Amino acid sequence: MGEVHTVLFLLFGGGLLAGYVGWAARRAHPVVDLAMLRTAQPALALGLSVLASTVTFAVVFLLPVFTEAVQGRSAFGMGLALLPQGIITVLGTVLAGRFVDRRRGSYNGRHRLRPAGRNDRRPANADRVDTAVSHCWNPLRARSLPAS
């Protein structure tokens, strides 16, 4: 009976995905622009993000459930075992962002971005700030400058 539920949920998820693809094709500005998947680099980045999210889910959720239920370990022991992963993830995120910014700067395709100052209430050219979710740089913490 469990296999039937799994197949039904997979079919339902596939139906939702197909429905979104059809809906996004008819919109001028969909939430996730699927046209970016026509080029190799964004498609690869999205595929790797999906893979990384799947692996992270497996490690953070499924591994503790497995070790507690099957191996009989305590929740505290699993928390201690997973603590280095959280610390390394935070350090890697911070250091990788600084490394990329230092190596080539931030650029979102239309505007060169720089971090907003601490005392900036609102960027002078706030009407030109691109607030799309798909950019790597956080647009809420950045000011937009014309590309040169």
VENTASUL-V711049 format. One record per residue. N is the residue number from 1. RES is the residue in one small letter. SS is DSSP state (H for helix, E for strand, L for the rest). PSI is psi as a letter, one per 20 degrees, with the letter a starting at -180 (* if undefined). OMEGA is omega in degrees with one decimal (none if undefined). Layout:
n: (N:N)
res: (RES:RES)
ss: (SS:SS)
psi: (PSI:PSI)
omega: (OMEGA:OMEGA)
This chain:
n: (1:2:3:4:5:6:7:8:9:10:11:12:13:14:15:16:17:18:19:20:21:22:23:24:25:26:27:28:29:30:31:32:33:34:35:36:37:38:39:40:41:42:43:44:45:46:47:48:49:50:51:52:53:54:55:56:57:58:59:60:61:62:63:64:65:66:67:68:69:70:71:72:73:74:75:76:77:78:79:80:81:82:83:84:85:86:87:88:89:90:91:92:93:94:95:96:97:98:99:100:101:102:103:104:105:106:107:108:109:110:111:112:113:114:115:116:117:118:119:120:121:122:123:124:125:126:127:128:129:130:131:132:133:134:135:136:137:138:139:140:141:142:143:144:145:146:147:148)
res: (m:g:e:v:h:t:v:l:f:l:l:f:g:g:g:l:l:a:g:y:v:g:w:a:a:r:r:a:h:p:v:v:d:l:a:m:l:r:t:a:q:p:a:l:a:l:g:l:s:v:l:a:s:t:v:t:f:a:v:v:f:l:l:p:v:f:t:e:a:v:q:g:r:s:a:f:g:m:g:l:a:l:l:p:q:g:i:i:t:v:l:g:t:v:l:a:g:r:f:v:d:r:r:r:g:s:y:n:g:r:h:r:l:r:p:a:g:r:n:d:r:r:p:a:n:a:d:r:v:d:t:a:v:s:h:c:w:n:p:l:r:a:r:s:l:p:a:s)
ss: (L:H:H:H:H:H:H:H:H:H:H:H:H:H:H:H:H:H:H:H:H:H:H:H:H:L:L:L:L:L:L:L:L:H:H:H:H:H:L:H:H:H:H:H:H:H:H:H:H:H:H:H:H:H:H:H:H:H:H:H:H:H:H:H:H:H:H:H:H:L:L:L:L:L:H:H:H:H:H:H:H:H:H:H:H:H:H:H:H:H:H:H:H:H:H:H:H:H:H:H:H:H:H:H:L:E:E:L:L:L:E:E:E:E:E:L:L:L:L:L:L:L:L:L:L:H:H:H:L:L:L:L:L:L:L:L:L:L:H:H:H:E:E:E:E:E:L:L)
psi: (h:h:h:g:g:g:g:g:h:g:g:g:g:h:g:g:g:h:g:g:g:g:g:h:h:i:q:h:m:r:g:o:o:i:h:i:i:h:q:g:g:h:g:g:g:g:g:h:g:g:g:h:h:g:g:g:g:g:g:h:g:h:g:h:g:g:h:g:g:g:i:k:r:r:h:g:h:h:g:h:h:i:g:h:g:g:g:h:g:g:g:h:g:g:h:g:g:h:g:g:h:h:g:j:r:p:p:j:h:h:q:p:q:q:q:q:r:h:j:p:g:p:q:h:l:h:i:i:p:o:k:q:h:j:q:h:q:o:i:i:j:q:q:p:q:q:q:*)
omega: (-179.8:180.0:179.7:178.4:179.3:179.8:178.9:178.8:177.1:177.4:178.3:177.5:176.3:176.5:176.2:178.2:177.9:176.9:178.2:179.5:177.6:179.0:-177.6:-179.9:-178.7:-177.5:178.0:-178.1:179.3:179.9:174.2:-178.0:-177.1:177.1:179.9:179.4:178.5:177.7:-170.3:-173.3:176.7:178.6:177.2:179.0:178.4:178.4:178.1:176.3:177.4:178.2:179.6:178.3:178.7:179.3:178.5:177.1:-179.4:-177.7:-173.7:-176.5:-172.3:-179.3:176.0:178.6:179.8:-176.0:177.6:-175.3:-173.3:-175.8:175.6:178.6:-177.9:177.2:177.9:178.4:177.6:176.2:177.0:179.6:-178.9:-178.6:178.5:178.5:179.0:179.9:-179.4:177.9:179.2:179.9:179.4:178.8:-179.1:-177.0:179.2:177.7:178.2:-179.7:-178.9:179.3:-178.9:-176.1:-174.3:-179.3:-179.7:-178.2:-176.0:178.3:179.3:-174.4:171.3:-175.5:173.0:-179.1:176.0:178.4:-177.5:-176.4:179.2:175.9:-178.1:178.3:-179.2:-179.2:-174.9:-180.0:-179.4:-179.3:-179.9:-175.6:179.2:-176.8:-170.6:-178.6:179.7:-179.3:-179.8:-176.3:178.3:179.9:-174.2:172.6:-177.6:175.7:178.4:177.6:180.0:none)
